[in-house]
């Protein structure tokens, strides 16, 4: 990540410094000088401006044996936060995430049936209103990021189609912004999942990554290629759930038969275990690992083999360094990772499969909160000078 010393790109250089300390954690001024290629006086001036704006803070370094005065340590201001919202068929979850990556709150509001867009807005607003006192007193809120299980038009956040939720052409971001007074941005939940894992989870340091997430609303995915998040022409790329994996008659949410989403399902695993639909991914994994039922294992093996077909196709086409599985797909993999790896290898060109890892997401239930917050923080990264502080310290 290279900066530039010219005055006409000061905003770019501020953003460069801010992104570095956001994604890498606290860094000394000396480290920032080395990483950006800027001179020391320029870095000093940029850091001072970020501190004055309210996006960064400085502290003295811990004692060391180095000769000379150690460089001050720069970190993001933990007061700066974003609100994350994730509507699903069984719950609406609202989180509060710091610019330092700390998830301060994650409030899951279960619903008896799939919420309409209006109902989801009302639930999110009620939760946010309940936090207003704390938000005003302790934090500076930059905005709201929404992780939607469906197709979202990137430039305005219009939910084009979220089939499990039953939403079509819903201006969810616009409505939530009007109701809360905060700027709101929205994107596909799986795309935000890969963003979170890229910067803070299993994908740190990886430039070519395929991510698949399994949730209550089905299966979606995200693609990181050459270090760039791929959205496609309209931002809909990564719909792995609708890839054909069998000749079966079962259909997915779009009415397509034999797809990954039709054959590999959270509901199928819960039914085999005799559990309710309110079970989260962490509890599902524990239940699967703790079960000795032949029926459960048969269902797990069946789903793993269909998942392998989809992953092999992705590897053959995209040649990633790493495949990351999130949600119930991570729970599925945990039961027998070797079976999944071996079946994928049998369906993949040896040269393409060589060195490709298949792993589980590391951020757990906080993943989509962090991903949605990244979406909201992006406006600050693009123009740090536009940031306005909120409540008094």
C-alpha positions as CSV (number, residue, x, y, z in Angstrom):
1,X,0.0,0.0,0.0
2,X,1.9,3.0,-1.3
3,X,1.3,6.7,-0.4
4,X,2.4,9.8,-2.3
5,X,4.1,13.0,-1.1
6,X,2.3,15.4,-3.3
7,X,-0.1,17.9,-1.6
8,X,-2.9,17.3,-4.1
9,X,-3.3,13.7,-2.8
10,X,-3.3,14.5,0.9
11,X,-6.7,12.9,1.2
12,X,-5.3,9.7,-0.4
13,X,-2.4,9.7,2.1
14,X,-4.7,10.2,5.1
15,X,-6.8,7.2,3.8
16,X,-3.6,5.1,3.4
17,X,-2.5,5.7,7.0
18,X,-6.0,5.1,8.3
19,X,-6.5,1.8,6.4
20,X,-3.2,0.5,7.6
21,X,-3.8,1.0,11.3
22,X,-7.4,-0.2,10.9
23,X,-6.4,-3.5,9.2
24,X,-3.0,-4.1,10.8
25,X,-3.7,-2.8,14.3
26,X,-1.5,-0.3,16.2
27,X,1.6,0.7,14.3
28,X,4.5,3.0,15.2
29,X,5.1,6.1,13.1
30,X,8.3,4.5,12.0
31,X,6.4,1.5,10.7
32,X,4.0,3.7,8.9
33,X,6.9,5.5,7.3
34,X,8.3,2.2,6.1
35,X,5.0,0.8,4.8
36,X,3.8,3.9,3.0
37,X,7.1,5.1,1.5
38,X,6.3,8.6,2.8
39,X,8.9,10.6,4.6
40,X,8.8,11.0,8.4
41,X,7.6,14.6,8.5
42,X,4.7,13.8,6.1
43,X,3.7,10.8,8.2
44,X,3.9,12.9,11.3
45,X,1.6,15.6,9.8
46,X,-0.9,13.0,8.5
47,X,-1.1,11.3,11.9
48,X,-1.6,14.6,13.7
49,X,-4.4,15.4,11.3
50,X,-6.1,12.1,11.8
51,X,-5.8,12.6,15.6
52,X,-7.3,16.1,15.3
53,X,-10.1,14.8,13.1
54,X,-10.9,12.2,15.7
55,X,-10.2,9.0,13.7
56,X,-6.9,8.1,15.4
57,X,-5.1,8.3,18.7
58,X,-1.5,8.1,19.7
59,X,0.1,6.5,22.7
60,X,3.6,6.0,24.0
61,X,5.1,2.7,23.1
62,X,5.9,0.0,25.6
63,X,9.4,0.0,27.1
64,X,12.0,-1.6,24.8
65,X,15.8,-2.1,24.7
66,X,16.2,-0.1,21.5
67,X,18.6,2.8,21.5
68,X,17.1,6.2,21.2
69,X,13.6,7.5,21.7
70,X,11.0,5.0,20.4
71,X,8.4,6.2,17.8
72,X,4.8,6.9,19.1
73,X,2.3,4.2,18.4
74,X,-0.7,5.1,16.2
75,X,-4.1,3.3,16.4
76,X,-7.6,4.0,15.3
77,X,-9.9,5.8,17.7
78,X,-12.0,3.1,19.5
79,X,-14.8,5.6,19.9
80,X,-15.5,5.4,16.1
81,X,-18.1,2.8,15.4
82,X,-20.5,1.5,12.7
83,X,-23.9,-0.2,13.2
84,X,-24.3,-3.5,11.4
85,X,-27.7,-5.0,10.5
86,X,-28.4,-8.5,9.2
87,X,-32.0,-9.4,8.3
88,X,-32.6,-13.2,8.0
89,X,-35.6,-15.4,7.7
90,X,-35.5,-16.3,11.4
91,X,-34.0,-13.2,13.0
92,X,-32.8,-9.6,12.6
93,X,-29.4,-9.1,14.1
94,X,-28.0,-5.7,15.0
95,X,-24.4,-5.1,16.0
96,X,-22.1,-2.3,17.1
97,X,-18.6,-2.6,15.7
98,X,-15.6,-0.4,16.4
99,X,-13.1,0.9,13.9
100,X,-10.7,-1.2,15.8
101,X,-12.6,-4.4,14.9
102,X,-14.1,-4.9,18.3
103,X,-17.8,-6.1,18.3
104,X,-19.3,-4.2,21.2
105,X,-22.8,-5.5,20.8
106,X,-24.6,-8.2,18.9
107,X,-28.3,-8.3,19.5
108,X,-30.3,-11.1,17.8
109,X,-34.0,-10.5,17.6
110,X,-35.7,-13.8,16.6
111,X,-38.9,-13.6,14.5
112,X,-41.6,-16.2,14.0
113,X,-41.7,-15.9,10.3
114,X,-39.6,-14.3,7.6
115,X,-39.9,-10.5,8.2
116,X,-41.0,-8.1,5.5
117,X,-38.6,-5.2,4.6
118,X,-40.8,-2.9,6.7
119,X,-40.8,-5.2,9.7
120,X,-37.0,-5.6,9.4
121,X,-36.5,-1.9,9.4
122,X,-38.8,-1.5,12.4
123,X,-36.9,-4.1,14.4
124,X,-33.5,-2.6,13.5
125,X,-34.8,0.9,14.4
126,X,-36.1,-0.3,17.8
127,X,-32.8,-1.9,18.7
128,X,-30.8,1.2,17.6
129,X,-33.2,3.5,19.5
130,X,-32.5,1.3,22.6
131,X,-28.8,2.0,22.2
132,X,-29.1,5.8,21.6
133,X,-28.1,6.9,25.0
134,X,-24.9,4.8,24.9
135,X,-24.2,5.8,21.3
136,X,-24.5,9.5,22.1
137,X,-22.4,9.3,25.2
138,X,-19.6,6.9,24.3
139,X,-19.3,6.6,20.5
140,X,-19.1,8.4,17.2
141,X,-21.3,6.6,14.7
142,X,-20.2,6.8,11.0
143,X,-23.3,5.0,9.6
144,X,-25.0,1.7,9.1
145,X,-23.9,-1.3,7.0
146,X,-26.5,-4.0,6.0
147,X,-25.7,-7.6,5.1
148,X,-28.6,-8.9,3.0
149,X,-29.1,-12.5,2.0
150,X,-29.9,-11.7,-1.6
151,X,-29.1,-9.7,-4.6
152,X,-28.3,-6.1,-3.8
153,X,-27.6,-3.3,-6.4
154,X,-24.3,-1.9,-5.3
155,X,-24.7,1.8,-6.2
156,X,-27.8,2.5,-4.2
157,X,-28.4,-0.6,-1.9
158,X,-31.7,-1.6,-3.5
159,X,-32.5,-5.2,-2.7
160,X,-33.3,-6.5,-6.1
161,X,-34.3,-10.0,-4.9
162,X,-33.9,-11.8,-1.6
163,X,-36.0,-14.9,-2.4
164,X,-36.0,-16.5,1.1
165,X,-37.1,-13.2,2.6
166,X,-39.6,-12.6,-0.2
167,X,-38.2,-9.2,-0.9
168,X,-38.3,-7.8,-4.5
169,X,-37.1,-4.3,-5.4
170,X,-37.0,-3.2,-1.8
171,X,-35.2,0.2,-1.0
172,X,-34.2,-1.2,2.4
173,X,-31.1,1.1,2.8
174,X,-33.1,4.2,1.9
175,X,-35.9,3.3,4.4
176,X,-33.5,2.5,7.2
177,X,-31.6,5.7,6.6
178,X,-34.8,7.8,6.8
179,X,-35.8,6.1,10.0
180,X,-32.5,6.3,11.8
181,X,-30.9,9.5,10.4
182,X,-27.7,7.6,9.7
183,X,-26.2,7.0,6.2
184,X,-26.9,3.4,5.3
185,X,-25.2,1.2,2.7
186,X,-26.1,-2.4,1.9
187,X,-24.6,-5.4,0.1
188,X,-24.9,-9.1,-0.3
189,X,-24.1,-10.9,3.0
190,X,-21.7,-13.4,1.6
191,X,-19.7,-10.7,-0.2
192,X,-19.4,-8.9,3.1
193,X,-18.3,-12.2,4.8
194,X,-15.4,-12.6,2.4
195,X,-14.5,-8.9,3.1
196,X,-14.4,-9.6,6.9
197,X,-12.3,-12.8,6.5
198,X,-9.9,-11.1,4.1
199,X,-8.9,-8.4,6.6
200,X,-9.5,-10.0,10.0
201,X,-10.0,-13.7,9.6
202,X,-8.8,-16.7,7.6
203,X,-8.0,-14.7,4.5
204,X,-5.4,-12.3,5.9
205,X,-2.5,-12.2,3.5
206,X,-4.4,-14.1,0.8
207,X,-4.9,-12.6,-2.6
208,X,-7.1,-15.3,-4.3
209,X,-9.9,-16.6,-2.1
210,X,-13.3,-18.3,-2.7
211,X,-15.7,-17.9,0.2
212,X,-19.0,-19.8,0.6
213,X,-21.5,-19.1,3.4
214,X,-24.4,-21.2,4.5
215,X,-27.2,-19.5,6.4
216,X,-30.9,-19.8,7.1
217,X,-31.5,-18.3,3.7
218,X,-29.4,-20.7,1.7
219,X,-25.9,-20.5,0.2
220,X,-24.0,-17.5,-1.2
221,X,-20.4,-16.6,-1.8
222,X,-17.8,-14.1,-2.4
223,X,-14.7,-13.9,-4.6
224,X,-11.3,-12.3,-4.0
225,X,-9.1,-12.5,-7.0
226,X,-5.8,-10.8,-7.4
227,X,-6.5,-8.9,-4.2
228,X,-9.7,-7.4,-5.6
229,X,-13.2,-8.3,-4.4
230,X,-15.2,-9.3,-7.5
231,X,-18.7,-8.1,-7.7
232,X,-19.5,-8.6,-11.4
233,X,-21.3,-6.2,-13.7
234,X,-24.1,-5.4,-11.3
235,X,-22.6,-6.6,-8.0
236,X,-24.3,-10.0,-8.0
237,X,-21.2,-12.3,-8.4
238,X,-20.8,-15.3,-6.1
239,X,-24.2,-17.0,-6.2
240,X,-22.7,-20.5,-5.7
241,X,-25.9,-21.7,-4.2
242,X,-27.5,-21.8,-7.6
243,X,-24.7,-23.9,-9.3
244,X,-25.9,-27.3,-10.4
245,X,-24.4,-30.2,-8.5
246,X,-26.8,-33.1,-9.1
247,X,-29.7,-34.5,-11.3
248,X,-32.0,-34.5,-8.2
249,X,-35.5,-33.1,-8.3
250,X,-35.1,-30.9,-5.2
251,X,-35.3,-27.2,-6.0
252,X,-33.7,-24.1,-4.5
253,X,-35.2,-20.7,-3.7
254,X,-35.1,-19.7,-7.3
255,X,-36.9,-22.9,-8.4
256,X,-33.8,-24.4,-10.0
257,X,-33.4,-28.2,-9.5
258,X,-30.3,-30.0,-8.4
259,X,-28.4,-27.0,-7.2
260,X,-26.0,-26.7,-4.3
261,X,-28.6,-24.8,-2.3
262,X,-31.2,-27.5,-3.1
263,X,-29.0,-30.4,-2.0
264,X,-26.9,-28.9,0.8
265,X,-29.2,-27.4,3.5
266,X,-29.1,-26.3,7.1
267,X,-32.7,-27.6,7.5
268,X,-31.6,-31.1,6.4
269,X,-28.9,-31.2,9.0
270,X,-31.2,-29.8,11.7
271,X,-33.9,-32.4,10.8
272,X,-31.5,-35.2,11.0
273,X,-30.4,-34.0,14.4
274,X,-34.0,-33.3,15.6
275,X,-33.1,-29.7,16.4
276,X,-35.1,-26.5,15.8
277,X,-34.5,-23.8,13.2
278,X,-33.3,-21.4,15.9
279,X,-30.0,-23.3,16.4
280,X,-27.0,-21.2,15.4
281,X,-24.0,-22.4,13.4
282,X,-21.8,-22.9,16.5
283,X,-24.4,-25.0,18.3
284,X,-25.1,-26.9,15.1
285,X,-21.4,-27.8,14.8
286,X,-21.3,-29.0,18.4
287,X,-24.4,-31.1,17.8
288,X,-23.0,-32.7,14.6
289,X,-19.6,-33.5,16.2
290,X,-21.3,-35.0,19.2
291,X,-23.7,-37.2,17.3
292,X,-23.1,-40.9,16.7
293,X,-26.3,-41.4,14.7
294,X,-25.9,-43.3,11.4
295,X,-28.7,-41.3,9.9
296,X,-26.9,-38.0,10.8
297,X,-23.6,-39.2,9.4
298,X,-25.3,-40.4,6.2
299,X,-26.9,-36.9,5.7
300,X,-23.6,-35.2,6.5
301,X,-21.7,-37.4,3.9
302,X,-24.4,-36.8,1.3
303,X,-24.1,-33.0,1.7
304,X,-20.3,-33.1,1.9
305,X,-20.2,-34.9,-1.5
306,X,-22.4,-32.3,-3.2
307,X,-20.5,-29.5,-1.6
308,X,-17.3,-31.0,-3.0
309,X,-18.8,-30.9,-6.5
310,X,-19.4,-27.1,-6.2
311,X,-16.0,-26.5,-4.7
312,X,-14.2,-28.5,-7.3
313,X,-15.9,-26.4,-10.0
314,X,-14.8,-23.2,-8.3
315,X,-11.2,-24.4,-8.0
316,X,-11.1,-25.6,-11.6
317,X,-12.3,-22.2,-12.9
318,X,-10.8,-19.7,-10.5
319,X,-7.6,-21.4,-9.2
320,X,-7.7,-19.8,-5.7
321,X,-5.2,-20.1,-2.9
322,X,-7.8,-20.8,-0.3
323,X,-11.5,-21.8,0.0
324,X,-13.2,-20.6,3.2
325,X,-16.5,-22.0,4.4
326,X,-18.7,-20.1,6.8
327,X,-22.0,-20.6,8.6
328,X,-23.5,-24.1,8.6
329,X,-21.0,-25.1,5.8
330,X,-18.2,-24.7,8.3
331,X,-20.1,-26.9,10.7
332,X,-20.6,-29.5,7.9
333,X,-16.9,-29.5,7.1
334,X,-15.9,-29.9,10.7
335,X,-17.4,-33.3,10.9
336,X,-15.1,-34.8,8.2
337,X,-12.7,-32.3,6.7
338,X,-10.7,-35.2,5.1
339,X,-13.7,-36.5,3.2
340,X,-14.4,-33.1,1.8
341,X,-10.7,-32.4,0.8
342,X,-10.3,-35.9,-0.8
343,X,-13.5,-35.7,-2.8
344,X,-12.7,-32.2,-4.0
345,X,-9.2,-33.4,-5.1
346,X,-10.8,-36.3,-7.0
347,X,-12.9,-33.9,-9.0
348,X,-10.2,-31.3,-9.6
349,X,-7.3,-31.0,-12.0
350,X,-4.2,-32.0,-10.0
351,X,-2.3,-28.9,-10.9
352,X,-5.1,-26.6,-9.9
353,X,-5.8,-28.4,-6.6
354,X,-2.2,-28.5,-5.5
355,X,-1.6,-26.2,-2.6
356,X,-5.3,-25.1,-2.3
357,X,-6.5,-25.1,1.3
358,X,-10.1,-25.6,2.4
359,X,-10.7,-24.1,5.7
360,X,-13.4,-22.6,8.0
361,X,-14.1,-19.0,8.6
362,X,-12.4,-17.7,11.8
363,X,-14.7,-14.9,12.8
364,X,-17.7,-17.0,13.8
365,X,-21.0,-15.3,14.6
366,X,-19.3,-11.9,14.5
367,X,-18.3,-12.3,10.8
368,X,-21.2,-10.6,9.1
369,X,-21.3,-7.8,11.8
370,X,-17.7,-7.0,10.9
371,X,-18.3,-7.3,7.2
372,X,-21.3,-5.0,7.3
373,X,-19.4,-2.5,9.4
374,X,-16.6,-2.5,6.9
375,X,-19.1,-1.4,4.3
376,X,-20.1,1.6,6.5
377,X,-16.5,2.5,7.3
378,X,-15.6,2.7,3.6
379,X,-16.9,6.2,3.3
380,X,-14.6,7.3,6.0
381,X,-11.6,5.5,4.4
382,X,-12.3,7.2,1.1
383,X,-12.5,10.7,2.6
384,X,-11.2,10.9,6.2
385,X,-11.6,14.7,6.2
386,X,-15.4,14.3,5.9
387,X,-15.6,12.6,9.3
388,X,-17.7,14.5,11.8
389,X,-17.5,13.6,15.5
390,X,-20.7,12.7,17.3
391,X,-21.4,12.9,21.0
392,X,-19.0,14.5,23.5
393,X,-16.3,12.4,25.0
